[in-house]
Amino acid sequence: MEIEKEIFERTRVDFEKLEEYGFEKIGENYQYSRLFIDGFRADITVDCNGTLIGRVYDVTIDEEYINFRIESQVGKFVNNIRKAYKELLEDIKVKCFKSVYFVNEQTNRICQSIMESYHDEPVFPWDSAQGHGVFKNSNNDKWYALIIYIDGEKIDHEKKGKIEAINIKLSPKKIIELLKKKGFYPAYHMNKKNWLTIILDDTLEDKEIMDYINESHRFTETSSSWLIPANPKYYDVISYFDQKDTILWKQPAGIKLHDKVYLYLGAPYSAILYQCEVIELNLPYQYQDENLTISKAMKIKRIKCYEKEEYTFTKLKEYGVRAIRGPRHMPELLEKEMDK
């Protein structure tokens, strides 16, 4: 790999800082020249796409010097030139470029979407494969996405050069169907029954890829179910659910995305009337009155309704529920009964 590409591979330029550094804008490009070691000048160009191109000239004869680019050239003289040129490029990188996790634009967009959705940053566990980034569920360290940086021909013989792709976990049935479509490949270096590879080259739109990543993430989620009381005296849940399927609710400690919530309405109903799913967490919400204080809310979606005679408090006692004063986990047997 050429020196410039190696140094600037996972960076994006800040054009304003180029001019502060001393680059001159000529047309659509930015140019910079400097004697970086006795007798040798570096001419650096950054084009409108942010790609940096460098050339080194022997000023005594005004000819381009390329020996330092040849790896087999290891003498003291050429090593000094190579070292000084790299130091110049590293200085430009630090002062005029910002680091990004990955090479391709789509890969970085997907990475940003994952971090916004799940607050999980990529982990790079292999020194020998620094472009391979793993996304793990922060609750249990289970993998749900792996971004790989490999020769494209290892996946598709028509893909020349380095590519970035993502491995995600899906159901075997869905994998079989997707492999019939453009943009999907058998999982690279992972279980091909349960994992799938998608090349991140804008063949598929970000939203579609994120939908598959969300499915993959669900395989890592350890779902739990909650029994949560609601007081009809203070909030008319029934009337609200008659109009909408989702509602904001005070978020209990320990609850997770996609957990089930069974809403128990107090007197005059004294029964579980709704099964819901947590679809959003950590929503800022400030509310306070004499009965309730909320600083953080979740959004729950109604999944199922029950008749008021089905799961009364008398019925719940049969499953060990003696009191419902606050959020608590559902008894396993009760949940199985209600899910029949």
N, C-alpha and C positions, 0 to 999 in steps of 0.2 A: 504494500500500500504506500502511495506517495506521502511524503512528510506532511504536506498541508492538509490532506484529507484525514490523516490519522489524528492530527492535533485538533482540527476544527469539526470533526465528524458529528459530535453531539453538542453543537452550539448553534445559537442564532445571533445574528449581528444586530448591534444597536447603531444605526447609521449616524445619529447625532454625535455619539462618542467617537466615531471615526474622525470627524472634523476636529473635535477637541484634541485628538491624538496627533493630528498633523496631516491627515489625508486631505487631498484636494479633489473636489468633485469636478470631473471632466465628462460632460455629457451625462450618461446614466451611471457611469462608474466612478469609483473612488480610487485615487492613486496615491502612492506613498513611496519615496525613495530614501535610502539611508545607507551610509557607509557603516557596516556593522562589525567589520574587522579590517585590519590594515590591508588595503589593496582590493577590497571586495565590497560591492554594492548590492543591496537587495532592492528590487523593484516589486512592489506589492500592489495588486489590483483586487478590489472587491466589487463584484458586479451587482446589478440591481436585484438579483436573487439572493444576495448574501454569500455567494461563493467566493472564496479567497484563492487567488492564483499568485504564485511567487516565482520570481526568477533571480538568479544570482549571477553577477557579472564580475569578471576580472577587469578592473578599471585600467590596468596598465596596457592591455591590448584591446579593451572594449569588446570583449566577447563573452558570451554566456558560459558559465562554468557549471558543469553537471556531474563531475566526478563524485561530489559529496552525496549524490543521490544513489550511487551504486553501492549496494551493501557489501560487496566484496572488497571495496576500497577501505582499508582500515589503518593507513599510515597516520602518523601524528599530525601532519599538515592538513590532510583532508578531514581528519577527526575534529580538529580545532574549528574548521569552517562549518562543518555539520553542527557541532555543538553551539557555536555562536548564532547560527541561523535559527536553530530551534529555540534558543533563548529569546530571540527577537519575536518569533511567532507566538511563543507562550506569553510574552509581555502584551502583544496585541490582543491575544485571546482574553487575558485577564481584564484588560482595560476597555475593550470595545465589544466583547461578545458576552452572552449569558449562556450558562449551561442548561441543557435539557436532558431528559432521561434517555431519549431514543433518537434515531436518525431521521425517520420519515415523519412528515407532517401529520398523516393520519394516525400513526402510532402515538404521537404525543397528544393528539386530540382525544384518542381513546383513553390514554393514561389519565388525562385530566378529568374525563368523565367518570372514570372508576374512582378516582380520589374524591371527587365531589359527591358521588353516590354512597360510597362505603368508608371513606376516610382511611383507605389502605394505600400506602405508598409502595412502589415496587421494591423488592429486595433482590440484590444481585449476589447470589451465593457462590458463584464459580469464578475464580481468578482466571482460569483458562478460557472462559466464555463470558467476557464482561458485558456483552450486549444482551445476555439472557436475563430478563427480569421476571420475578415471580410475584404474583399477587396472592396474598394469603388472608383468609378471614382472621381478623385481629382477635376474635373471641376464642379461637381454637387452633390457629395456625394451619388450617386445612387449605390446600391450594384450590383456586377456582379459575386461574388464568396464568399462562406462561407465555411471555413474549420472547421470541427467539430471533437471532440474527445469524443467518446462515447463507450458504451458496444456494441460489434459487433452484439450481438443477437438482438438488437433493429432494425437492418436492415436485417440481414440474420441469421436464427437460427443456421446455421453451423459455424458462426464466433464467436469463444470463446474469451473472454478477450477484452481489450480496442483496438479500431481501430481508425484511422483517415480517414475521407472521405471529399469530397468536393461537395457542392451544387452549381449548375450552372443553369442559365436560358437559355432555348432553346424554339423553336417553339413547340406547342402542337403536331403537326404532327411528328416532328422529335423525340420527347420524346417517343411517342407510338412505333416507329420503334426501337429505341435503347433499350427499356425495354425488347425486345425479345432476346437481346444479353447478353453474360456473362459479368459481371463487372458493370452493370447498375441497379439501384434500384429506386423505387419511392422516391421522395424527402422526407427527414427526417425533420419533423417539419416545412415544407414550402408548399406552394401551389403546389400540385402534377400535376396540369395541365400545369404549366409554368416552374416548376423547376425539376431538376433531381439530384440524388445522385450517385457519383462514389467513390468506396472505393479505397484509395491510398495504395495499397499493391503490386504494380507492375504487376497486372493483365493486365492493359492497359499500353502502352508505353507513355512516357512523351509527345511526339510530338502529339499523338492523343488527349490526355487530353487538351493540350494547344490549339489545334484547336477548341475544344468545348468552352474553356474559352474565346477565341477570339470572338466566336459567341455571347457568353453571354455578353461580353463587349460592343458589338455593340448595344445592347438594351439600354445601358446607354448613348449612344452618341447622342447629339443634333446636328444633321448634319446641316450645312449651305452651301450655294452655293456662288461662287465668280465669278466675271467677271474680268479677268486679261488681260491687253494689252500686245502684243508682237510686236516688231518692226522688220519687215523683213529686214530692212537695216543693222541691227546689228547681226541678228541671223536667219538662214534659218530653221525655225521650220518645214516646209513642207518636206524638204529633210530629215531631221532627223527622222521624224515620218514615212517616207517611209521605213526606215531601222529598227527602233525599236519602241516598244510600250511604253517605259518609258523614262522619261527625267528628269534631275535635273533642278530645277527652284529656283529662289530667294524666300525665305520664307517670306510671309507677316505676320505682327503681327496679332495675334488672330485666325489664321487658325488652324484647328484641323484635326486629322487623319480621313480619309474617307470623308472629305468634297469634294464637287464637285467643279471643276474649269472649267470655260468656257473661252477658249483662244480666244481673239479678236485680229486678225492680222491687223495691220495698212496698209496704202497705199503700194502697189496698190490694196490690197484686201478690206480693210475696212469692215471686216465682221467677225462674229464668225465662226470659222472653226472646232473647236474641243471641245468635252466634255471629261474631265479627272477626275480621282479620286486621292486624296492624299493618298499614300500608305506608305510613310515614312516621318518623321519629324526630325528637329534638327540635320541635317547632317553637320558636320564641312566643310566649303568650303570658301576659301579665294580667292577673285578675285577683281580686281579694274582696271578700265580704265577711260577715260574721260567722259564716259556716264553711267557707272554702277559700283556700289560697292556691293559686296556680302560677308557677314560674316557667314551666315547660310543658308543652302539650304534644300529644300524638294524634294522628288521624287514623280512625278505624272505619272499616267498611262492613256494612251488614251483609252477611253471607246466608243466614238462615233465620227463620222466625219459628217460634214455638207457641202453641196455644197456652193460655194462662193456667189451664188445668193440668198440663202435662208434667211440669217440673216445679212443683210447689215446694215450699220450705219443708213441708212434711215429707215429701218424696226425697228431698235432698238428705234428710236425716238418715235415711236408709243406707246412704253411702258415706256416712261419717261426717257430714257437714253439720256442725252444731251452732255455728255463728258466722255471719258475713259482715264484719265491721269494716273491712278494708280489702284491697286486692290480695288474693291468695291463689295458690295453684289449685287447679281442678283435680279432684280424685280421679285416678285413671279409669276405674270401673264406671264411674258416672259419665265420663267423657265417651267411653266406648258405647254406653247405652244411648247417649244422645246422638251419636254419629251413625247409628244404625239406619 
